[in-house]
């Protein structure tokens, strides 16, 4: 079987609005609203057309299929990742990371698509290009630039995707944070009896008045700062290695 050729909406010429028809921007905004309201499984061209009060012809004028539509919507999500041009590398990395975190938290359905749907739209490419420029300008060289960028992206996803899953479980439980903690507490106390380090840590948290959502924000900042400190140390080490002997 021949592999399916790779295609993307970004290589097709963008068409203007048909007479009395929908614009591509209208379609993308409506798809984003539908995804935010009902999730990825709810998206279909038929359902989106009904939501817009339009037939399939109006949609297919702008996109060939659902995959192309998702590419467009994902780039709309990446519009939250705004890295100012000329920013120093640590600030660029921080802005990028927090922007991606906000995008995923605001649109949790997208978490499973990152790394699967090609990020080739103008918003995604602009953010990546500016982050690359900031890292290159800071002294990262060769493949170290790629590794440093990957570290920032991987940390952001690794810290945020489980948070999205936790928030989703919280919504589905029908409880607030305090209610969920109260329901889980006796189970954790029972099961952690054989692991004293985990039990002591859990007990220490359970007696404090800690907002888990705020704690996750603090933990995200801690991890990001530690990562950037580590990258800064690598630059300093590389500089000292390549500097001429005194």
Residue pairs with C-beta under 8 A, 6 or more apart in sequence:
7 64
8 68
8 71
8 118
8 120
9 63
9 64
9 68
9 69
9 71
9 72
10 71
10 120
10 121
12 64
12 68
14 24
14 62
15 24
15 61
15 62
16 23
17 23
17 24
18 58
18 61
21 54
21 58
21 61
22 52
22 54
22 58
22 59
22 62
23 62
24 62
24 63
24 72
26 52
27 48
27 52
27 58
27 59
27 62
27 63
27 69
27 72
28 69
28 72
28 73
28 76
29 76
30 48
30 51
30 52
31 43
31 48
31 69
31 72
31 73
32 73
32 76
32 77
32 107
34 42
34 43
34 47
34 48
34 51
35 42
35 43
35 73
35 107
35 109
35 110
36 106
36 107
36 109
39 109
40 109
40 112
40 113
43 66
43 69
43 70
44 66
45 56
45 59
45 60
45 65
45 66
45 69
46 56
48 59
48 69
49 55
49 56
49 58
49 59
52 58
52 59
59 69
63 69
63 72
67 117
70 113
70 117
71 117
71 118
71 120
71 121
72 121
74 110
74 113
74 117
74 119
74 121
74 124
75 119
75 121
75 122
75 123
75 124
76 123
77 103
77 106
77 107
77 110
78 103
78 119
78 121
78 123
78 124
78 127
79 123
80 99
80 100
80 102
80 103
80 106
81 96
81 99
81 100
81 103
81 123
81 124
81 127
82 95
82 99
82 127
83 92
83 95
83 96
83 99
83 126
83 127
83 130
83 131
83 134
84 92
84 95
84 130
85 130
85 133
87 95
87 130
87 134
88 134
88 138
89 134
89 135
89 137
89 138
89 140
90 228
90 232
92 130
92 131
92 134
92 135
93 131
93 134
93 135
93 152
93 224
93 228
93 231
94 224
94 228
96 127
96 131
96 152
96 156
97 152
97 155
97 156
97 224
99 127
100 153
100 156
100 157
100 160
101 156
101 159
101 160
101 220
103 110
104 110
104 111
104 114
104 157
104 160
104 161
104 164
105 160
105 163
105 164
105 167
108 164
108 167
108 168
111 157
111 160
111 161
111 164
111 165
114 157
115 157
119 125
119 128
128 149
131 149
131 152
132 145
132 149
135 145
135 148
135 149
136 145
138 235
139 235
139 238
139 239
140 148
140 235
141 238
144 234
144 238
148 231
148 234
151 227
151 231
152 227
155 223
155 224
155 227
156 224
159 219
159 220
159 223
159 224
160 220
163 216
170 176
170 177
170 180
173 179
173 180
173 183
175 183
177 211
177 212
177 213
181 206
181 212
185 206
188 202
189 199
189 202
189 203
192 198
192 199
192 202
193 199
